[in-house]
């Protein structure tokens, strides 16, 4: 089973995302370590907070604007397989 990892950005107080970025290249193990979740259990939607912001920037180059947006890491099965 192959997993695609995406960072999804939602404007504050909105239920619809305005941006999705594929961050699969970072690797599941790096996300598991960042979120302190065993890799085999990394299957939920995870909010990214100020606590995660610097490491997310280091891993992806994405700067989280947490005053304007909410960010989530969303792992999903790769639909192309």
FENHURA-V716301 format. One line per field, one symbol per residue. ss: DSSP state (~ for helix, > for strand, _ for the rest). phi: phi as a letter, one per 30 degrees, with the letter a starting at -180 (. if undefined). psi: psi as a letter, one per 40 degrees, with the letter a starting at -180 (. if undefined). A space follows every 10 residues. Layout:
ss: ???
phi: ???
psi: ???
This chain:
ss: __>>>>>>>> >_____>>>> >>_~~~_~~~ ~~~~____~~ ~___>>>>_~ ~~~~~~~~~~ ________>> >>>>>>>___ _
phi: .ccccbcccc eeibccdcab bdbdedjddd ddddchbeed cdbcccdcce eceddddddb idcdcddcbc bbcbdbdddd c
psi: hhhhhihhhh ihfiehiehh hhfdddiddd ddddefhhde egeahhhhad deddddddde ehhhgeddii iihghiihee .
